[in-house]
Every structure is written in C-alpha cells, then in structure tokens.
Amino acid sequence: MNRSNALLGLVAVSLALSGCSLASSALREPVVAHALAAHDMSNCEVGSIPPVDESFTPADQRLTGAIERPLLSFSTPISRSQAKEAGFVTSMPDSLGDVPLQLLLTMEPGVLEAVYSKGQVGDSDTASDIVAAGGAILSESPRTSKATLADRAIDALGKDAALIPVGATSLAYNHGDPVTEGVRPYLVFWSDSSFDYAWTADADLNVLVRGAASMVCNG
C-alpha cells in the first residue's frame, strides 16, 4: 500500500483540506499571467530521477477518506502581488506544461495554494476534481521542522519515495494512490528556509520536477 496520504498530514496540502474564510465572489478572478524573468538554471543542476516502488491501492479498494469541500468555499483568492506582500514566495511558474495557473488561494494558518487548471475553477470544484481533470495543486505552508519536507517524505514513505538532487538541496517524490480510476498523481515535496512545498498532479513527473527546481533555484 502506498503511504503518501500519511505524509500529507505533515503539510496543509492534501486533497482534503479543512479551513476557514469564505471566498468573495468579487475576488474570484483568474491570476493574470505576467512575464517572469527567465529562470537561470545554469548553477542549479537537476539530478536524475530514481525509481520508486510503484505498488498502489486501486481506487475502488481504498478506504473512504475525509470528505472534501469545494476549494472556493474555504479559501480567499488573491493576486500574486498580494501574496508577495503577505510574505509568500510567489516564484511559481505561470504554467505547468500547457496547464496555466488559474488561482492563488490563501488558507489558514498561513497556507497558499496555487491552482493550475485548463479551465476556470468552479464553485463546486474540489482539489481532487482539479487533479482528476488534468490540473495541479501547489501548496506552500509555514515550515515547522528543522528537517525538510523532502527528508520527512523519505522517513515516512521509505521505498515509496526517492530524492532528486537539485542544486544544493533535494526534492522528494512519490507516485500516490489513484484518486479515481485512471488518475494517479505524483507528489513532489521540498522546503526552503521558511516554507514547505508540495505539488500534486497527474502529470509528467519531469514537468513537475522542473517546475519545482525553478522555484528552488530562483525563489
């Protein structure tokens, strides 16, 4: 059985978040894409991706998890400039492959989520809905441990996770259990001096690693 759900309890990122304030309809506007400075990766080499244990629990055999609420029912959409003013790292890429960044959502306590989706995020959409539709969720939460989230992933998941060297640090990744039939997301974990990060997407792992590496190297 894959154990990634146990690790997700370490960071407010999983596909079932509990939370707080209601979003204002007036604020539910897509994040306006802006021209990011070209990310200089010349001094931040990304290492090879080692294999992990690919065993998993089929979606129809999983125990019922927490009931998800729609993302917009307990979060507040904000702009990238507002997120930066609030102290968050906002160097996340404007897209993952062909999937654009649609929303930045703030959640308590001090959690920022970047929602990547090919379409507008609907009022009833949960995180699982976003991932199942080919989108992605990037969570940024305050770091509370001396150990990085990547190291904690290895401790919690064992052979189900592996480290990927990026510059002077490492990412960890895991191939999670299917959230629905045919949808099996990757999870990528890392930390900087202030925040823990976790990316969840049923996407090309190389795209997720490069996106995470761009934040590590240019955050």
N, C-alpha and C positions, 0 to 999 in steps of 0.2 A: 504493500500500500504506500502511495506517495504521501509524504508528511508535510507538504508545503503549507497546508492550512494551519498547522501548529505554529509555523514561523510567522504567519501573517498576524498572529496575536501580538507580536513584538512591535508592530508599527501600524498606525491607523490607516491601513491601505487596503484591506482585503475587499473581496467582492461583496461584503456585507458590513457596511459602516453604520454606526449609530451616531446620532448627532443632534443638532441644535437648531439654529435660527432658520426661519423660513426665507426663501429667496423672493425678492421683489420682482414682479413681472417686468417692471420697467428696466431692470438690470440684466434681463436675460438676452443679452446680445452676444453674438459670436466675438471671440477675440479677434481684433483687427490684426491681420498679418503685417509684419514690419520687416524691413531689411535688416537682418542680423549681419554683423561683421563676419567675414569669412573666418571660420574656425581654424586656427593654426594647430595642426596635429603633428607638426614636424618633430616636436620634442616630447611627444606623448604616444609612444608606440603601443599598439594594442596586440596582446599576445594571442596565441592560438586558443581555440575553444575546445577544451577536453570533453570527452563523453561523460554522460551521467547515466544512472540506472533508469531505463525507460519504462519500467513496470508502472502500472497505474490501476486505479479502481474505476471500472466503467461507470459512466454517468448514471445508469439505471440501477447500479448496486450501491451507490453512495448513500450514507445516512443523511437524513434531512438536516440541513444546516440552518443557520439563522435566516429569518425572513428578511429579505431586502426591502428597503424603502426606495422610492424614486430619488435619484440624486438631487434634483432641484427642490425636493421637499424639506431638506435639512441642511442646505448649504447656501452660500451667498456668492453669486457671480461677481467677479471684479476684473478690472483691466490689468494688463501686465504692469503698467506704471504704478497702479495702486498696490499690487502685490509687492513690487520692489520697495515702495515706500513703507510697507508693513514689515520689511525685513526679510522677505523670502528671496531665495535665489530664483532668478527668472531667465536663466540662460537655456531653458529647454528649447529644442528645435521647433520651428513653425510647422513641421510635418514629420511624420514617420512614413517613409516611402511616399505613397500617394494619399495618405490619410492626414488631413490637416488638423491642426489644433483648433478646436471649436470654442472651448470654455476654460477659464480658470475659476475654480470654486474654492472658497475658504470654508473651513470646518473647524470646530472647536475640539481640542485645545490647540490652536496654532498650526493647523494642518492645511496645506494647499494641495488641491488636486488639479492636474491638467487633463482635460478630457479630449481625446483625439477621436474624431468621428467623421465618416464620409458625408453625413447629413446632419441637420440641426438636431440637437439633443431635445427630445420631447419631454413633456411634463411627467410622463409615467415611466421614463427610461431608468432602469437600474444600472449599476456598474456591470453586472453580468450581461444585460441586454447590449450595452455598448461593446463589450468584448466579443459577444456572440455575433454581432453584426460587422465584425472586422475592425473595430476600433481599439483603443488602448486607454489605460488609466495610468497616469504617473502621479504617485503620492510623495509628498515632501512633508516630513514631520520632525519636530524637535528631537535632536539626538539626546538620549538619556543614559547611554552606556559608554564606557571607555572603549569597549570592543566595537568594531564597525559592524554594520548590519550584514556585510558580506561574511565576516568571521562568524557571526551568530547563525547565519544560514548554514554554514558548514557544520557547526556544532549541532544544530537542531535537525538537519536533514541528512547528514552523513553522505552516503554514496548517491543519494538523490540530488545532490548539488555539487557544483565544481567551481573553482576560482578561475577567473580570467584576468591576467595581469594587464593593467592599463597605467602607463607611466609609472609613477612611484607608488601606486596603490593597486587594489584589485576589486573587480566586481565578482559577484557570485550569481549563478543562475540555476534554475530548477525548471523542469518540464512538469507542470502541475497536472492534477487530475482533470478530466473533461468537466466543463461546467454544464454542457449539454452534449447530446450525441454529436460527435464530429467536431466539437470545438474544445481544443485542449491548449490552453495558453501557456506561454513561457512567463516566468517571473525573473526579473533581474534586480539585484539588490546592491546598494553601495552606500557610502557615507562620506561626508566631508567633515570639517571641524564642528559644524553647527547642526546639520540635518542628516536624517536617514532618508533614503530614497528607495522606492520600489516601483518597478514598471510591470504591468500586467497586460499581455496582448497575445492573441492567437495570430502571430505574425512571424516573418522571417527573423530568426534569432540574430543573425548578423546585423539587421537593421536596428534592432533594439540595442545591441552592444555598441554599435557606432553612435547611436543617439546618446546613450549613457556616457560613452567615452568623451563625446563633445562637451558634455556638462562637466565631467571630471577635469578635463584639460582647459576649459575656458570659463568655469563657473566663477 
